[in-house]
C-alpha cells in the first residue's frame, strides 16, 4: 500500500488529461525543471496530452511512483491511487503518467515481454 506521505502528495497535485494548459506546461516546465531528466518527464506528459498546474509537484509525484514501485506496489495499485486522488484523471491518463515516470526516473522497472510489449513491474 501507499504511505500516507505518498497519498497526500498525489492528492495535492493537480494532474489533468486534456489539451488545456499545454502551453503553460511547456513554459512552466522549461522555467522550473531542475534537470534534463525533469524536462524529459514534463515533455513526455505533454506528448501524452497531460497538463499539470504545478510542474514541480508533478515531478515529485513522478519520483514517488518510482519509490512505490521499489517498495513492491504494483502499477495497477499506483494507477488506482492516481485516479482516485486526482480529479479529471482516468485510468489511461494514469498509465501514461506512470510510463513517463518510469521512463524518466526509474527505467529499471521497464522491460519488454517476449512479444515486444513494454511491461512495467514492481520490485519483488
Jmol script that loads the backbone (N, CA, C; Angstrom):
load data "model"
ATOM      1  N   UNK A   1       0.840  -1.183   0.000  1.00  0.00           N
ATOM      2  CA  UNK A   1       0.000   0.000   0.000  1.00  0.00           C
ATOM      3  C   UNK A   1       0.884   1.244   0.000  1.00  0.00           C
ATOM      4  N   UNK A   2       0.267   2.366  -0.292  1.00  0.00           N
ATOM      5  CA  UNK A   2       0.993   3.624  -0.305  1.00  0.00           C
ATOM      6  C   UNK A   2       1.184   4.135   1.113  1.00  0.00           C
ATOM      7  N   UNK A   3       2.275   4.856   1.318  1.00  0.00           N
ATOM      8  CA  UNK A   3       2.425   5.540   2.582  1.00  0.00           C
ATOM      9  C   UNK A   3       1.526   6.756   2.556  1.00  0.00           C
ATOM     10  N   UNK A   4       1.196   7.272   3.718  1.00  0.00           N
ATOM     11  CA  UNK A   4       0.325   8.444   3.749  1.00  0.00           C
ATOM     12  C   UNK A   4       1.003   9.627   3.068  1.00  0.00           C
ATOM     13  N   UNK A   5       2.314   9.725   3.191  1.00  0.00           N
ATOM     14  CA  UNK A   5       3.039  10.816   2.539  1.00  0.00           C
ATOM     15  C   UNK A   5       2.851  10.740   1.029  1.00  0.00           C
ATOM     16  N   UNK A   6       2.922   9.553   0.464  1.00  0.00           N
ATOM     17  CA  UNK A   6       2.749   9.379  -0.979  1.00  0.00           C
ATOM     18  C   UNK A   6       1.333   9.765  -1.381  1.00  0.00           C
ATOM     19  N   UNK A   7       0.359   9.319  -0.632  1.00  0.00           N
ATOM     20  CA  UNK A   7      -1.033   9.613  -0.942  1.00  0.00           C
ATOM     21  C   UNK A   7      -1.308  11.106  -0.845  1.00  0.00           C
ATOM     22  N   UNK A   8      -0.820  11.748   0.200  1.00  0.00           N
ATOM     23  CA  UNK A   8      -1.053  13.175   0.360  1.00  0.00           C
ATOM     24  C   UNK A   8      -0.404  13.965  -0.764  1.00  0.00           C
ATOM     25  N   UNK A   9       0.768  13.567  -1.172  1.00  0.00           N
ATOM     26  CA  UNK A   9       1.438  14.289  -2.241  1.00  0.00           C
ATOM     27  C   UNK A   9       0.680  14.168  -3.549  1.00  0.00           C
ATOM     28  N   UNK A  10       0.172  12.999  -3.843  1.00  0.00           N
ATOM     29  CA  UNK A  10      -0.593  12.832  -5.065  1.00  0.00           C
ATOM     30  C   UNK A  10      -1.881  13.636  -4.976  1.00  0.00           C
ATOM     31  N   UNK A  11      -2.526  13.570  -3.839  1.00  0.00           N
ATOM     32  CA  UNK A  11      -3.798  14.284  -3.691  1.00  0.00           C
ATOM     33  C   UNK A  11      -3.594  15.786  -3.830  1.00  0.00           C
ATOM     34  N   UNK A  12      -2.430  16.273  -3.463  1.00  0.00           N
ATOM     35  CA  UNK A  12      -2.172  17.703  -3.546  1.00  0.00           C
ATOM     36  C   UNK A  12      -1.703  18.157  -4.906  1.00  0.00           C
ATOM     37  N   UNK A  13      -1.545  17.265  -5.840  1.00  0.00           N
ATOM     38  CA  UNK A  13      -1.061  17.605  -7.169  1.00  0.00           C
ATOM     39  C   UNK A  13      -2.211  17.566  -8.157  1.00  0.00           C
ATOM     40  N   UNK A  14      -2.372  18.647  -8.869  1.00  0.00           N
ATOM     41  CA  UNK A  14      -3.424  18.676  -9.889  1.00  0.00           C
ATOM     42  C   UNK A  14      -2.833  18.189 -11.195  1.00  0.00           C
ATOM     43  N   UNK A  15      -3.235  17.020 -11.610  1.00  0.00           N
ATOM     44  CA  UNK A  15      -2.808  16.458 -12.883  1.00  0.00           C
ATOM     45  C   UNK A  15      -4.081  16.158 -13.642  1.00  0.00           C
ATOM     46  N   UNK A  16      -4.190  16.692 -14.846  1.00  0.00           N
ATOM     47  CA  UNK A  16      -5.430  16.508 -15.595  1.00  0.00           C
ATOM     48  C   UNK A  16      -5.143  16.166 -17.035  1.00  0.00           C
ATOM     49  N   UNK A  17      -6.002  15.344 -17.599  1.00  0.00           N
ATOM     50  CA  UNK A  17      -5.885  14.996 -19.004  1.00  0.00           C
ATOM     51  C   UNK A  17      -6.465  16.115 -19.839  1.00  0.00           C
ATOM     52  N   UNK A  18      -6.005  16.191 -21.064  1.00  0.00           N
ATOM     53  CA  UNK A  18      -6.584  17.150 -21.988  1.00  0.00           C
ATOM     54  C   UNK A  18      -5.555  18.091 -22.550  1.00  0.00           C
ATOM     55  N   UNK A  19      -6.037  18.984 -23.359  1.00  0.00           N
ATOM     56  CA  UNK A  19      -5.128  19.912 -24.023  1.00  0.00           C
ATOM     57  C   UNK A  19      -5.073  21.261 -23.342  1.00  0.00           C
ATOM     58  N   UNK A  20      -5.984  21.543 -22.420  1.00  0.00           N
ATOM     59  CA  UNK A  20      -5.954  22.829 -21.743  1.00  0.00           C
ATOM     60  C   UNK A  20      -4.691  22.954 -20.913  1.00  0.00           C
ATOM     61  N   UNK A  21      -4.059  24.069 -21.019  1.00  0.00           N
ATOM     62  CA  UNK A  21      -2.884  24.323 -20.208  1.00  0.00           C
ATOM     63  C   UNK A  21      -1.595  23.757 -20.759  1.00  0.00           C
ATOM     64  N   UNK A  22      -1.585  23.195 -21.961  1.00  0.00           N
ATOM     65  CA  UNK A  22      -0.346  22.635 -22.505  1.00  0.00           C
ATOM     66  C   UNK A  22       0.693  23.711 -22.729  1.00  0.00           C
ATOM     67  N   UNK A  23       0.268  24.876 -23.186  1.00  0.00           N
ATOM     68  CA  UNK A  23       1.236  25.958 -23.369  1.00  0.00           C
ATOM     69  C   UNK A  23       1.844  26.355 -22.030  1.00  0.00           C
ATOM     70  N   UNK A  24       1.007  26.387 -21.005  1.00  0.00           N
ATOM     71  CA  UNK A  24       1.507  26.707 -19.673  1.00  0.00           C
ATOM     72  C   UNK A  24       2.469  25.630 -19.182  1.00  0.00           C
ATOM     73  N   UNK A  25       2.166  24.383 -19.481  1.00  0.00           N
ATOM     74  CA  UNK A  25       3.049  23.291 -19.093  1.00  0.00           C
ATOM     75  C   UNK A  25       4.409  23.456 -19.735  1.00  0.00           C
ATOM     76  N   UNK A  26       4.419  23.770 -21.013  1.00  0.00           N
ATOM     77  CA  UNK A  26       5.690  23.930 -21.710  1.00  0.00           C
ATOM     78  C   UNK A  26       6.485  25.073 -21.100  1.00  0.00           C
ATOM     79  N   UNK A  27       5.824  26.211 -20.908  1.00  0.00           N
ATOM     80  CA  UNK A  27       6.526  27.381 -20.366  1.00  0.00           C
ATOM     81  C   UNK A  27       6.976  27.125 -18.936  1.00  0.00           C
ATOM     82  N   UNK A  28       6.094  26.606 -18.107  1.00  0.00           N
ATOM     83  CA  UNK A  28       6.440  26.367 -16.714  1.00  0.00           C
ATOM     84  C   UNK A  28       7.462  25.253 -16.592  1.00  0.00           C
ATOM     85  N   UNK A  29       7.312  24.222 -17.400  1.00  0.00           N
ATOM     86  CA  UNK A  29       8.269  23.123 -17.349  1.00  0.00           C
ATOM     87  C   UNK A  29       9.657  23.582 -17.728  1.00  0.00           C
ATOM     88  N   UNK A  30       9.755  24.418 -18.726  1.00  0.00           N
ATOM     89  CA  UNK A  30      11.047  24.931 -19.142  1.00  0.00           C
ATOM     90  C   UNK A  30      11.636  25.817 -18.069  1.00  0.00           C
ATOM     91  N   UNK A  31      10.801  26.625 -17.452  1.00  0.00           N
ATOM     92  CA  UNK A  31      11.288  27.564 -16.454  1.00  0.00           C
ATOM     93  C   UNK A  31      11.637  26.873 -15.142  1.00  0.00           C
ATOM     94  N   UNK A  32      10.911  25.805 -14.777  1.00  0.00           N
ATOM     95  CA  UNK A  32      11.052  25.226 -13.457  1.00  0.00           C
ATOM     96  C   UNK A  32      11.783  23.894 -13.413  1.00  0.00           C
ATOM     97  N   UNK A  33      11.939  23.239 -14.519  1.00  0.00           N
ATOM     98  CA  UNK A  33      12.577  21.925 -14.494  1.00  0.00           C
ATOM     99  C   UNK A  33      14.026  22.065 -14.055  1.00  0.00           C
ATOM    100  N   UNK A  34      14.381  21.282 -13.033  1.00  0.00           N
ATOM    101  CA  UNK A  34      15.720  21.393 -12.483  1.00  0.00           C
ATOM    102  C   UNK A  34      16.777  20.644 -13.274  1.00  0.00           C
ATOM    103  N   UNK A  35      16.370  19.631 -13.982  1.00  0.00           N
ATOM    104  CA  UNK A  35      17.331  18.817 -14.704  1.00  0.00           C
ATOM    105  C   UNK A  35      16.784  18.451 -16.074  1.00  0.00           C
ATOM    106  N   UNK A  36      17.671  17.935 -16.899  1.00  0.00           N
ATOM    107  CA  UNK A  36      17.237  17.456 -18.212  1.00  0.00           C
ATOM    108  C   UNK A  36      16.246  16.298 -18.051  1.00  0.00           C
ATOM    109  N   UNK A  37      16.423  15.499 -17.013  1.00  0.00           N
ATOM    110  CA  UNK A  37      15.506  14.386 -16.772  1.00  0.00           C
ATOM    111  C   UNK A  37      14.117  14.900 -16.428  1.00  0.00           C
ATOM    112  N   UNK A  38      14.054  15.943 -15.602  1.00  0.00           N
ATOM    113  CA  UNK A  38      12.758  16.535 -15.279  1.00  0.00           C
ATOM    114  C   UNK A  38      12.099  17.093 -16.531  1.00  0.00           C
ATOM    115  N   UNK A  39      12.879  17.727 -17.367  1.00  0.00           N
ATOM    116  CA  UNK A  39      12.339  18.284 -18.606  1.00  0.00           C
ATOM    117  C   UNK A  39      11.817  17.170 -19.509  1.00  0.00           C
ATOM    118  N   UNK A  40      12.552  16.068 -19.585  1.00  0.00           N
ATOM    119  CA  UNK A  40      12.112  14.909 -20.371  1.00  0.00           C
ATOM    120  C   UNK A  40      10.779  14.402 -19.844  1.00  0.00           C
ATOM    121  N   UNK A  41      10.651  14.320 -18.530  1.00  0.00           N
ATOM    122  CA  UNK A  41       9.417  13.859 -17.903  1.00  0.00           C
ATOM    123  C   UNK A  41       8.245  14.774 -18.263  1.00  0.00           C
ATOM    124  N   UNK A  42       8.434  16.076 -18.106  1.00  0.00           N
ATOM    125  CA  UNK A  42       7.366  17.034 -18.410  1.00  0.00           C
ATOM    126  C   UNK A  42       6.994  17.010 -19.888  1.00  0.00           C
ATOM    127  N   UNK A  43       7.980  16.851 -20.749  1.00  0.00           N
ATOM    128  CA  UNK A  43       7.696  16.758 -22.187  1.00  0.00           C
ATOM    129  C   UNK A  43       6.928  15.478 -22.514  1.00  0.00           C
ATOM    130  N   UNK A  44       7.263  14.391 -21.826  1.00  0.00           N
ATOM    131  CA  UNK A  44       6.528  13.142 -22.017  1.00  0.00           C
ATOM    132  C   UNK A  44       5.069  13.296 -21.631  1.00  0.00           C
ATOM    133  N   UNK A  45       4.833  13.955 -20.503  1.00  0.00           N
ATOM    134  CA  UNK A  45       3.452  14.210 -20.099  1.00  0.00           C
ATOM    135  C   UNK A  45       2.730  15.028 -21.161  1.00  0.00           C
ATOM    136  N   UNK A  46       3.388  16.062 -21.639  1.00  0.00           N
ATOM    137  CA  UNK A  46       2.786  16.914 -22.663  1.00  0.00           C
ATOM    138  C   UNK A  46       2.447  16.109 -23.910  1.00  0.00           C
ATOM    139  N   UNK A  47       3.366  15.256 -24.343  1.00  0.00           N
ATOM    140  CA  UNK A  47       3.128  14.452 -25.541  1.00  0.00           C
ATOM    141  C   UNK A  47       1.939  13.515 -25.373  1.00  0.00           C
ATOM    142  N   UNK A  48       1.653  13.131 -24.136  1.00  0.00           N
ATOM    143  CA  UNK A  48       0.508  12.264 -23.876  1.00  0.00           C
ATOM    144  C   UNK A  48      -0.750  13.072 -23.571  1.00  0.00           C
ATOM    145  N   UNK A  49      -0.693  14.386 -23.752  1.00  0.00           N
ATOM    146  CA  UNK A  49      -1.873  15.211 -23.542  1.00  0.00           C
ATOM    147  C   UNK A  49      -2.208  15.459 -22.089  1.00  0.00           C
ATOM    148  N   UNK A  50      -1.213  15.355 -21.218  1.00  0.00           N
ATOM    149  CA  UNK A  50      -1.428  15.570 -19.794  1.00  0.00           C
ATOM    150  C   UNK A  50      -0.885  16.944 -19.435  1.00  0.00           C
ATOM    151  N   UNK A  51      -1.750  17.779 -18.883  1.00  0.00           N
ATOM    152  CA  UNK A  51      -1.302  19.090 -18.422  1.00  0.00           C
ATOM    153  C   UNK A  51      -1.234  19.072 -16.905  1.00  0.00           C
ATOM    154  N   UNK A  52      -0.333  19.845 -16.357  1.00  0.00           N
ATOM    155  CA  UNK A  52      -0.195  19.932 -14.908  1.00  0.00           C
ATOM    156  C   UNK A  52      -0.200  21.391 -14.501  1.00  0.00           C
ATOM    157  N   UNK A  53      -0.808  21.670 -13.368  1.00  0.00           N
ATOM    158  CA  UNK A  53      -0.828  23.029 -12.854  1.00  0.00           C
ATOM    159  C   UNK A  53       0.485  23.384 -12.176  1.00  0.00           C
ATOM    160  N   UNK A  54       1.141  22.395 -11.602  1.00  0.00           N
ATOM    161  CA  UNK A  54       2.367  22.628 -10.847  1.00  0.00           C
ATOM    162  C   UNK A  54       3.417  21.610 -11.287  1.00  0.00           C
ATOM    163  N   UNK A  55       4.300  21.981 -12.212  1.00  0.00           N
ATOM    164  CA  UNK A  55       5.288  21.032 -12.714  1.00  0.00           C
ATOM    165  C   UNK A  55       6.176  20.431 -11.621  1.00  0.00           C
ATOM    166  N   UNK A  56       6.569  21.218 -10.626  1.00  0.00           N
ATOM    167  CA  UNK A  56       7.434  20.682  -9.568  1.00  0.00           C
ATOM    168  C   UNK A  56       6.710  19.619  -8.748  1.00  0.00           C
ATOM    169  N   UNK A  57       5.427  19.822  -8.492  1.00  0.00           N
ATOM    170  CA  UNK A  57       4.650  18.813  -7.765  1.00  0.00           C
ATOM    171  C   UNK A  57       4.508  17.548  -8.604  1.00  0.00           C
ATOM    172  N   UNK A  58       4.279  17.702  -9.915  1.00  0.00           N
ATOM    173  CA  UNK A  58       4.178  16.532 -10.793  1.00  0.00           C
ATOM    174  C   UNK A  58       5.488  15.755 -10.797  1.00  0.00           C
ATOM    175  N   UNK A  59       6.605  16.465 -10.806  1.00  0.00           N
ATOM    176  CA  UNK A  59       7.920  15.815 -10.768  1.00  0.00           C
ATOM    177  C   UNK A  59       8.063  15.008  -9.477  1.00  0.00           C
ATOM    178  N   UNK A  60       7.634  15.577  -8.355  1.00  0.00           N
ATOM    179  CA  UNK A  60       7.702  14.856  -7.075  1.00  0.00           C
ATOM    180  C   UNK A  60       6.853  13.596  -7.111  1.00  0.00           C
ATOM    181  N   UNK A  61       5.660  13.693  -7.695  1.00  0.00           N
ATOM    182  CA  UNK A  61       4.795  12.516  -7.797  1.00  0.00           C
ATOM    183  C   UNK A  61       5.447  11.483  -8.717  1.00  0.00           C
ATOM    184  N   UNK A  62       6.084  11.938  -9.808  1.00  0.00           N
ATOM    185  CA  UNK A  62       6.801  11.021 -10.693  1.00  0.00           C
ATOM    186  C   UNK A  62       7.864  10.231  -9.940  1.00  0.00           C
ATOM    187  N   UNK A  63       8.597  10.910  -9.063  1.00  0.00           N
ATOM    188  CA  UNK A  63       9.603  10.225  -8.242  1.00  0.00           C
ATOM    189  C   UNK A  63       8.938   9.258  -7.262  1.00  0.00           C
ATOM    190  N   UNK A  64       7.787   9.646  -6.735  1.00  0.00           N
ATOM    191  CA  UNK A  64       7.095   8.778  -5.777  1.00  0.00           C
ATOM    192  C   UNK A  64       6.535   7.531  -6.459  1.00  0.00           C
ATOM    193  N   UNK A  65       6.198   7.645  -7.735  1.00  0.00           N
ATOM    194  CA  UNK A  65       5.790   6.457  -8.490  1.00  0.00           C
ATOM    195  C   UNK A  65       6.922   5.439  -8.439  1.00  0.00           C
ATOM    196  N   UNK A  66       8.139   5.912  -8.668  1.00  0.00           N
ATOM    197  CA  UNK A  66       9.294   5.002  -8.644  1.00  0.00           C
ATOM    198  C   UNK A  66       9.543   4.444  -7.252  1.00  0.00           C
ATOM    199  N   UNK A  67       9.382   5.279  -6.234  1.00  0.00           N
ATOM    200  CA  UNK A  67       9.539   4.803  -4.857  1.00  0.00           C
ATOM    201  C   UNK A  67       8.526   3.710  -4.559  1.00  0.00           C
ATOM    202  N   UNK A  68       7.284   3.923  -4.978  1.00  0.00           N
ATOM    203  CA  UNK A  68       6.236   2.922  -4.741  1.00  0.00           C
ATOM    204  C   UNK A  68       6.560   1.613  -5.468  1.00  0.00           C
ATOM    205  N   UNK A  69       7.021   1.716  -6.713  1.00  0.00           N
ATOM    206  CA  UNK A  69       7.407   0.506  -7.445  1.00  0.00           C
ATOM    207  C   UNK A  69       8.546  -0.204  -6.709  1.00  0.00           C
ATOM    208  N   UNK A  70       9.493   0.558  -6.196  1.00  0.00           N
ATOM    209  CA  UNK A  70      10.614  -0.014  -5.459  1.00  0.00           C
ATOM    210  C   UNK A  70      10.183  -0.705  -4.177  1.00  0.00           C
ATOM    211  N   UNK A  71       9.062  -0.251  -3.623  1.00  0.00           N
ATOM    212  CA  UNK A  71       8.520  -0.863  -2.409  1.00  0.00           C
ATOM    213  C   UNK A  71       7.609  -2.047  -2.715  1.00  0.00           C
ATOM    214  N   UNK A  72       7.444  -2.349  -4.011  1.00  0.00           N
ATOM    215  CA  UNK A  72       6.643  -3.501  -4.402  1.00  0.00           C
ATOM    216  C   UNK A  72       5.202  -3.199  -4.761  1.00  0.00           C
ATOM    217  N   UNK A  73       4.820  -1.931  -4.780  1.00  0.00           N
ATOM    218  CA  UNK A  73       3.459  -1.564  -5.166  1.00  0.00           C
ATOM    219  C   UNK A  73       3.292  -1.813  -6.656  1.00  0.00           C
ATOM    220  N   UNK A  74       2.204  -2.427  -7.039  1.00  0.00           N
ATOM    221  CA  UNK A  74       2.001  -2.757  -8.446  1.00  0.00           C
ATOM    222  C   UNK A  74       1.591  -1.511  -9.238  1.00  0.00           C
ATOM    223  N   UNK A  75       1.902  -1.494 -10.521  1.00  0.00           N
ATOM    224  CA  UNK A  75       1.443  -0.379 -11.366  1.00  0.00           C
ATOM    225  C   UNK A  75      -0.080  -0.215 -11.310  1.00  0.00           C
ATOM    226  N   UNK A  76      -0.800  -1.302 -11.210  1.00  0.00           N
ATOM    227  CA  UNK A  76      -2.270  -1.231 -11.122  1.00  0.00           C
ATOM    228  C   UNK A  76      -2.701  -0.465  -9.870  1.00  0.00           C
ATOM    229  N   UNK A  77      -2.047  -0.747  -8.733  1.00  0.00           N
ATOM    230  CA  UNK A  77      -2.388  -0.048  -7.495  1.00  0.00           C
ATOM    231  C   UNK A  77      -2.002   1.432  -7.568  1.00  0.00           C
ATOM    232  N   UNK A  78      -0.867   1.719  -8.175  1.00  0.00           N
ATOM    233  CA  UNK A  78      -0.450   3.114  -8.340  1.00  0.00           C
ATOM    234  C   UNK A  78      -1.449   3.839  -9.223  1.00  0.00           C
ATOM    235  N   UNK A  79      -1.861   3.208 -10.303  1.00  0.00           N
ATOM    236  CA  UNK A  79      -2.834   3.800 -11.210  1.00  0.00           C
ATOM    237  C   UNK A  79      -4.139   4.104 -10.475  1.00  0.00           C
ATOM    238  N   UNK A  80      -4.608   3.166  -9.698  1.00  0.00           N
ATOM    239  CA  UNK A  80      -5.857   3.366  -8.956  1.00  0.00           C
ATOM    240  C   UNK A  80      -5.730   4.542  -7.986  1.00  0.00           C
ATOM    241  N   UNK A  81      -4.585   4.662  -7.340  1.00  0.00           N
ATOM    242  CA  UNK A  81      -4.376   5.761  -6.399  1.00  0.00           C
ATOM    243  C   UNK A  81      -4.339   7.102  -7.130  1.00  0.00           C
ATOM    244  N   UNK A  82      -3.672   7.143  -8.272  1.00  0.00           N
ATOM    245  CA  UNK A  82      -3.614   8.379  -9.051  1.00  0.00           C
ATOM    246  C   UNK A  82      -5.015   8.799  -9.497  1.00  0.00           C
ATOM    247  N   UNK A  83      -5.807   7.849  -9.975  1.00  0.00           N
ATOM    248  CA  UNK A  83      -7.159   8.154 -10.453  1.00  0.00           C
ATOM    249  C   UNK A  83      -8.029   8.649  -9.299  1.00  0.00           C
ATOM    250  N   UNK A  84      -7.960   7.980  -8.159  1.00  0.00           N
ATOM    251  CA  UNK A  84      -8.833   8.351  -7.039  1.00  0.00           C
ATOM    252  C   UNK A  84      -8.422   9.670  -6.386  1.00  0.00           C
ATOM    253  N   UNK A  85      -7.179  10.074  -6.561  1.00  0.00           N
ATOM    254  CA  UNK A  85      -6.679  11.273  -5.894  1.00  0.00           C
ATOM    255  C   UNK A  85      -6.621  12.508  -6.773  1.00  0.00           C
ATOM    256  N   UNK A  86      -6.909  12.369  -8.060  1.00  0.00           N
ATOM    257  CA  UNK A  86      -6.768  13.494  -8.975  1.00  0.00           C
ATOM    258  C   UNK A  86      -8.008  13.629  -9.841  1.00  0.00           C
ATOM    259  N   UNK A  87      -8.758  14.705  -9.603  1.00  0.00           N
ATOM    260  CA  UNK A  87      -9.936  14.973 -10.418  1.00  0.00           C
ATOM    261  C   UNK A  87      -9.521  15.093 -11.878  1.00  0.00           C
ATOM    262  N   UNK A  88     -10.283  14.512 -12.751  1.00  0.00           N
ATOM    263  CA  UNK A  88     -10.021  14.618 -14.181  1.00  0.00           C
ATOM    264  C   UNK A  88      -9.042  13.588 -14.718  1.00  0.00           C
ATOM    265  N   UNK A  89      -8.488  12.750 -13.853  1.00  0.00           N
ATOM    266  CA  UNK A  89      -7.555  11.729 -14.325  1.00  0.00           C
ATOM    267  C   UNK A  89      -8.288  10.405 -14.445  1.00  0.00           C
ATOM    268  N   UNK A  90      -8.177   9.800 -15.624  1.00  0.00           N
ATOM    269  CA  UNK A  90      -8.768   8.485 -15.822  1.00  0.00           C
ATOM    270  C   UNK A  90      -7.657   7.434 -15.830  1.00  0.00           C
ATOM    271  N   UNK A  91      -8.052   6.187 -16.006  1.00  0.00           N
ATOM    272  CA  UNK A  91      -7.071   5.101 -15.948  1.00  0.00           C
ATOM    273  C   UNK A  91      -6.019   5.230 -17.042  1.00  0.00           C
ATOM    274  N   UNK A  92      -6.414   5.557 -18.251  1.00  0.00           N
ATOM    275  CA  UNK A  92      -5.447   5.680 -19.342  1.00  0.00           C
ATOM    276  C   UNK A  92      -4.439   6.790 -19.052  1.00  0.00           C
ATOM    277  N   UNK A  93      -4.917   7.909 -18.553  1.00  0.00           N
ATOM    278  CA  UNK A  93      -4.027   9.016 -18.233  1.00  0.00           C
ATOM    279  C   UNK A  93      -3.058   8.621 -17.122  1.00  0.00           C
ATOM    280  N   UNK A  94      -3.559   7.908 -16.123  1.00  0.00           N
ATOM    281  CA  UNK A  94      -2.683   7.483 -15.032  1.00  0.00           C
ATOM    282  C   UNK A  94      -1.601   6.539 -15.533  1.00  0.00           C
ATOM    283  N   UNK A  95      -1.951   5.690 -16.493  1.00  0.00           N
ATOM    284  CA  UNK A  95      -0.957   4.769 -17.043  1.00  0.00           C
ATOM    285  C   UNK A  95       0.117   5.528 -17.826  1.00  0.00           C
ATOM    286  N   UNK A  96      -0.301   6.548 -18.587  1.00  0.00           N
ATOM    287  CA  UNK A  96       0.684   7.389 -19.265  1.00  0.00           C
ATOM    288  C   UNK A  96       1.598   8.074 -18.250  1.00  0.00           C
ATOM    289  N   UNK A  97       1.010   8.563 -17.162  1.00  0.00           N
ATOM    290  CA  UNK A  97       1.804   9.224 -16.119  1.00  0.00           C
ATOM    291  C   UNK A  97       2.826   8.246 -15.536  1.00  0.00           C
ATOM    292  N   UNK A  98       2.408   7.023 -15.276  1.00  0.00           N
ATOM    293  CA  UNK A  98       3.308   6.004 -14.731  1.00  0.00           C
ATOM    294  C   UNK A  98       4.414   5.687 -15.730  1.00  0.00           C
ATOM    295  N   UNK A  99       4.058   5.479 -16.993  1.00  0.00           N
ATOM    296  CA  UNK A  99       5.064   5.168 -18.018  1.00  0.00           C
ATOM    297  C   UNK A  99       6.071   6.309 -18.138  1.00  0.00           C
ATOM    298  N   UNK A 100       5.597   7.550 -18.179  1.00  0.00           N
ATOM    299  CA  UNK A 100       6.511   8.684 -18.276  1.00  0.00           C
ATOM    300  C   UNK A 100       7.407   8.773 -17.047  1.00  0.00           C
ATOM    301  N   UNK A 101       6.859   8.488 -15.876  1.00  0.00           N
ATOM    302  CA  UNK A 101       7.650   8.488 -14.642  1.00  0.00           C
ATOM    303  C   UNK A 101       8.758   7.447 -14.711  1.00  0.00           C
ATOM    304  N   UNK A 102       8.391   6.235 -15.111  1.00  0.00           N
ATOM    305  CA  UNK A 102       9.363   5.143 -15.164  1.00  0.00           C
ATOM    306  C   UNK A 102      10.428   5.411 -16.220  1.00  0.00           C
ATOM    307  N   UNK A 103      10.019   5.874 -17.394  1.00  0.00           N
ATOM    308  CA  UNK A 103      10.998   6.167 -18.439  1.00  0.00           C
ATOM    309  C   UNK A 103      12.002   7.215 -17.980  1.00  0.00           C
ATOM    310  N   UNK A 104      11.538   8.203 -17.244  1.00  0.00           N
ATOM    311  CA  UNK A 104      12.412   9.290 -16.835  1.00  0.00           C
ATOM    312  C   UNK A 104      13.221   8.984 -15.587  1.00  0.00           C
ATOM    313  N   UNK A 105      12.596   8.376 -14.587  1.00  0.00           N
ATOM    314  CA  UNK A 105      13.224   8.294 -13.270  1.00  0.00           C
ATOM    315  C   UNK A 105      13.626   6.901 -12.794  1.00  0.00           C
ATOM    316  N   UNK A 106      13.042   5.853 -13.352  1.00  0.00           N
ATOM    317  CA  UNK A 106      13.395   4.513 -12.866  1.00  0.00           C
ATOM    318  C   UNK A 106      13.225   3.470 -13.970  1.00  0.00           C
ATOM    319  N   UNK A 107      14.010   3.592 -15.031  1.00  0.00           N
ATOM    320  CA  UNK A 107      13.862   2.673 -16.165  1.00  0.00           C
ATOM    321  C   UNK A 107      14.127   1.208 -15.815  1.00  0.00           C
ATOM    322  N   UNK A 108      14.696   0.948 -14.654  1.00  0.00           N
ATOM    323  CA  UNK A 108      14.947  -0.442 -14.257  1.00  0.00           C
ATOM    324  C   UNK A 108      13.649  -1.221 -14.074  1.00  0.00           C
ATOM    325  N   UNK A 109      12.517  -0.526 -13.936  1.00  0.00           N
ATOM    326  CA  UNK A 109      11.235  -1.206 -13.777  1.00  0.00           C
ATOM    327  C   UNK A 109      10.510  -1.415 -15.101  1.00  0.00           C
ATOM    328  N   UNK A 110      11.141  -1.034 -16.204  1.00  0.00           N
ATOM    329  CA  UNK A 110      10.529  -1.190 -17.518  1.00  0.00           C
ATOM    330  C   UNK A 110      11.246  -2.304 -18.271  1.00  0.00           C
ATOM    331  N   UNK A 111      10.469  -3.230 -18.792  1.00  0.00           N
ATOM    332  CA  UNK A 111      11.016  -4.378 -19.509  1.00  0.00           C
ATOM    333  C   UNK A 111      10.208  -4.616 -20.774  1.00  0.00           C
ATOM    334  N   UNK A 112      10.735  -5.414 -21.653  1.00  0.00           N
ATOM    335  CA  UNK A 112       9.995  -5.839 -22.850  1.00  0.00           C
ATOM    336  C   UNK A 112       9.633  -7.301 -22.674  1.00  0.00           C
ATOM    337  N   UNK A 113       8.382  -7.619 -22.961  1.00  0.00           N
ATOM    338  CA  UNK A 113       7.940  -9.006 -22.897  1.00  0.00           C
ATOM    339  C   UNK A 113       8.422  -9.741 -24.143  1.00  0.00           C
ATOM    340  N   UNK A 114       8.220 -11.028 -24.165  1.00  0.00           N
ATOM    341  CA  UNK A 114       8.643 -11.838 -25.301  1.00  0.00           C
ATOM    342  C   UNK A 114       8.052 -11.392 -26.622  1.00  0.00           C
ATOM    343  N   UNK A 115       6.859 -10.803 -26.586  1.00  0.00           N
ATOM    344  CA  UNK A 115       6.219 -10.341 -27.828  1.00  0.00           C
ATOM    345  C   UNK A 115       6.514  -8.868 -28.123  1.00  0.00           C
ATOM    346  N   UNK A 116       7.448  -8.280 -27.357  1.00  0.00           N
ATOM    347  CA  UNK A 116       7.895  -6.919 -27.641  1.00  0.00           C
ATOM    348  C   UNK A 116       7.095  -5.825 -26.939  1.00  0.00           C
ATOM    349  N   UNK A 117       6.090  -6.176 -26.155  1.00  0.00           N
ATOM    350  CA  UNK A 117       5.313  -5.170 -25.430  1.00  0.00           C
ATOM    351  C   UNK A 117       6.104  -4.663 -24.241  1.00  0.00           C
ATOM    352  N   UNK A 118       5.882  -3.387 -23.915  1.00  0.00           N
ATOM    353  CA  UNK A 118       6.528  -2.787 -22.747  1.00  0.00           C
ATOM    354  C   UNK A 118       5.751  -3.200 -21.515  1.00  0.00           C
ATOM    355  N   UNK A 119       6.478  -3.656 -20.503  1.00  0.00           N
ATOM    356  CA  UNK A 119       5.884  -4.091 -19.240  1.00  0.00           C
ATOM    357  C   UNK A 119       6.572  -3.339 -18.117  1.00  0.00           C
ATOM    358  N   UNK A 120       5.775  -2.816 -17.198  1.00  0.00           N
ATOM    359  CA  UNK A 120       6.319  -2.164 -16.012  1.00  0.00           C
ATOM    360  C   UNK A 120       6.012  -3.067 -14.833  1.00  0.00           C
ATOM    361  N   UNK A 121       7.034  -3.349 -14.046  1.00  0.00           N
ATOM    362  CA  UNK A 121       6.827  -4.226 -12.912  1.00  0.00           C
ATOM    363  C   UNK A 121       7.435  -3.625 -11.646  1.00  0.00           C
ATOM    364  N   UNK A 122       6.835  -3.956 -10.534  1.00  0.00           N
ATOM    365  CA  UNK A 122       7.330  -3.506  -9.238  1.00  0.00           C
ATOM    366  C   UNK A 122       8.487  -4.397  -8.818  1.00  0.00           C
ATOM    367  N   UNK A 123       9.299  -3.874  -7.910  1.00  0.00           N
ATOM    368  CA  UNK A 123      10.373  -4.679  -7.347  1.00  0.00           C
ATOM    369  C   UNK A 123       9.767  -5.839  -6.582  1.00  0.00           C
ATOM    370  N   UNK A 124      10.425  -6.971  -6.654  1.00  0.00           N
ATOM    371  CA  UNK A 124       9.883  -8.127  -5.931  1.00  0.00           C
ATOM    372  C   UNK A 124      10.612  -8.386  -4.657  1.00  0.00           C
TER     373      UNK A 124
END
end "model"
wireframe off; spacefill off
backbone 0.3
color backbone group
